[in-house]
Amino acid sequence: MRREELTEKILDIKREQFGDGIMSAIDFDLDIERLPNPKGDRVKITMSGKFLPYKYYGNEPGIADYGLKES
């Protein structure tokens, strides 16, 4: 899988879970861990950042002001 494809997949999953918005790089954590595996070591990457929903302006009636996913 190419880097662009992986990036799109991650963004799609984020949109499904949270809605339309970005993950802030302010107060952001990134952890990389090696996981031993008999078939070859694995890489575990954990990213943690605040979700900031997009703000929409000039919405039509019935369309949310923010890109938050309904719970």
C-alpha positions as CSV (number, residue, x, y, z in Angstrom):
1,M,0.0,0.0,0.0
2,R,1.4,3.4,-1.0
3,R,1.7,6.2,1.6
4,E,-1.1,8.2,-0.1
5,E,-3.5,5.3,0.1
6,L,-2.7,4.7,3.7
7,T,-3.3,8.4,4.5
8,E,-6.7,8.3,2.8
9,K,-7.7,5.1,4.7
10,I,-6.7,6.7,8.1
11,L,-8.7,9.9,7.2
12,D,-11.7,7.8,6.1
13,I,-11.7,6.0,9.5
14,K,-11.4,9.3,11.4
15,R,-14.3,10.7,9.5
16,E,-16.4,7.6,10.2
17,Q,-15.6,7.8,13.9
18,F,-15.7,11.6,14.6
19,G,-17.2,13.4,11.6
20,D,-15.6,16.2,9.4
21,G,-12.7,17.9,11.0
22,I,-9.0,17.7,11.8
23,M,-6.7,16.3,14.5
24,S,-4.8,19.1,16.0
25,A,-1.0,19.0,16.2
26,I,-1.2,21.2,19.4
27,D,-0.8,19.0,22.5
28,F,-0.1,16.0,20.1
29,D,1.5,12.7,21.2
30,L,3.1,10.2,18.9
31,D,4.4,6.8,20.2
32,I,6.2,4.2,18.2
33,E,6.7,0.7,19.7
34,R,8.4,-2.4,18.5
35,L,6.4,-5.6,18.9
36,P,8.3,-8.8,18.7
37,N,6.8,-11.4,16.4
38,P,8.2,-14.7,15.2
39,K,7.4,-13.8,11.6
40,G,9.2,-10.5,11.9
41,D,9.0,-7.6,14.3
42,R,5.9,-5.4,14.0
43,V,5.6,-1.6,14.3
44,K,2.8,-0.1,16.5
45,I,2.2,3.6,15.9
46,T,-0.1,5.6,18.2
47,M,-1.2,9.1,17.5
48,S,-3.2,11.2,20.0
49,G,-4.4,14.7,19.3
50,K,-7.5,16.8,19.9
51,F,-10.3,16.5,17.3
52,L,-11.4,19.9,16.0
53,P,-14.7,19.8,14.0
54,Y,-15.0,21.9,10.9
55,K,-17.3,24.9,11.3
56,Y,-19.7,25.4,8.4
57,Y,-21.0,28.9,7.5
58,G,-24.2,29.7,5.5
59,N,-25.8,26.3,6.1
60,E,-29.2,25.4,4.7
61,P,-31.9,24.7,7.3
62,G,-31.4,21.2,8.9
63,I,-27.6,21.0,8.2
64,A,-25.4,21.1,11.3
65,D,-23.1,24.0,12.0
66,Y,-20.2,21.7,12.9
67,G,-18.8,18.5,11.4
68,L,-19.3,16.4,14.6
69,K,-20.6,12.9,14.1
70,E,-23.9,12.3,15.9
71,S,-23.5,9.8,18.8
